[in-house]
Structure formats: C-alpha cells, structure tokens
Amino acid sequence: MKCSICGNKNFKKFRYDFHTNKFNLKKLIKFFLIKIDFFIPNKLIKLKSISSRNRYGFSGFVNVCTDCGYGILDTIPTEKKLIKYYNLEYWNKRDSTVPKFKKLYKKNLRGLSQSLFSLEIIKKLKSNNLNFLDIGAAGAWAILNIRDKITEKTINLHTVEAGQVWGSYYQEAKINKVSDFFPFKSKIKYDYIHTSHWLEHVREIKSTLNWFRNNINKGGFIFVEVPNTEFNYWDRDIDDTPHIHFFTRKSLEKLFKNYNFEIVKMDVLGPSYLELNSKQPIHHNINPTGVYLRAIFKSK
Ligand SMILES: [Zn+2]
C-alpha cells in the first residue's frame, strides 16, 4: 500500500470514530446501539443516526500516512450504499435545519466567513460573466454572499446537492441546481468551484481531482474547506461519520499540486478538538490548532 498523495509506504491504523482504546460509558452505549440497530424504530432519529452507521459502511479502520498525514477509510462504502445514505439518511436527519430562503444566508456565519476569505481572490477573475459551482452546496451560503458583494459582474450560481429539501430555496435564490450527485457531465467550465465540508465525503479522491482539472477554466479557483486532522484528532474519540478522507495542511496542498493547481492561500481556523469536546462554541477565527482547514487553489 502506498499513500495516494505522497507515495509514502508507512501508515498508522486507527479505528474510525473510536480512535483511542480508552474505555467510557458513552462508547459502550454507541457500540450497543450499533448492535441493536435492527430493533430501533426510524422515528427515534437521534438514536437511529448512531445505530445505523455500520449499515452504510462507515466503520472499520482509517489508514493514516506517517509522512503527509492523509488518512483514508480502509474499506470504502460502495457507490450504491453512499447514494442510499445521502438520499435516505443524511437530509432526513437534518431536515429541520433547512431554512426558508428569505435571505437568511446573510446571517450564516460560516458562509459569511468563507465569502470574505474568497472575495479578494475572486475579484481577480477577468471575465464579466462568471460561472460558480458549489458542490454539496446545501444553502450555498458563501457563494450567495459573494454574489451580493460583486455587483459589477454577472455571477451565475450552480449547485450539486442531493438534498431535495432545498428545491424552493434554490428557486427563490436564483440558483441553478445542475445535479443531485457528483460527478456529473458538465456542459460548461467553471471559474470558481466552492466545496465546503464536502471533499472528505467523496468516494474517490483521484477522479474528483481529475474532474476539477477538466471542468475549471484556466486561472479559475477552487475553494476547499475540510476538517483538519493534524492536531489531536487521532488522540481523541471523535465522532464525525460519514467521512472517508482525512486531511492535513501538507496532504491537502500536495494533493492539489499533484493535479497542477497552485496554492493561493490556506488557513487553519476554528476551535480546537479540545474546545469542541468541552462544548465550546464554534467560531471561524484563525487558530493554529483549529479543526478546520480552509484553502484556495488556482488552476494553472
Ligand atoms: Zn502521504
């Protein structure tokens, strides 16, 4: 086995969701719920979200490269299982969090913070008619805020989103949904691709990067925000199903470099895992041990 990002042959193995061997009651209850999944009715949404995870394949081990720090699930769920999961489970659990449009994106703190991160860089794009794509967009909060701030150009917003609950929201926001799932065959090339907490969910990292390569205009930008697994992540039991890939600064930069993208900017931000575990509020300020990695890459 070789690291698909840096080629290194040495790995460390961790059990997904339960990184340490420390025993505690919460862990025991989770193991137990997974065992009795069959008996738990669907309407107990919170319990079901814990008990059903193995059914979709989000279990087993993660192999973590000892050089660049990139981690990947040992056994990746089949495409069929993933589609089923995102169709049946993911948005069902989150249905109540879907806002009615009414310009609520203006108050979405993550979207606002991401839009400010990208704004000055996007302004460098020369064309007056720009196509933006948000993959795994949900409320497309960041690109909506960006469109508001660049009034001198036409910005066409496109999304890929499996959650059907966003239909009327997109209509009101004048967003063109191009596909339920990624990858899809695109008729146009994009100037800016926004992916927020999405890349860690894809099945295949190589074909994803190839898709970016083939569907972005020369000089275009790709925004990526993913969980940062560089600091303390593997020292604690962190429950973040359904992730498949695990990134560090080094691995994320190298991955894009391998596909001829240059790094424009990268920040580490947010609370630390320690603060998250002790229920401290989420923020998006720069923090050297933060749980988020945010970057922009430019297509050469
Ligand atoms: Zn590596």
Boltz pocket constraint, residues with backbone or C-beta under 6 A from the ligand:
constraints:
  - pocket:
      binder: B
      contacts: [[A, 3], [A, 4], [A, 5], [A, 6], [A, 7], [A, 8], [A, 65], [A, 66], [A, 67], [A, 68], [A, 69], [A, 70], [A, 251]]
      max_distance: 6.0
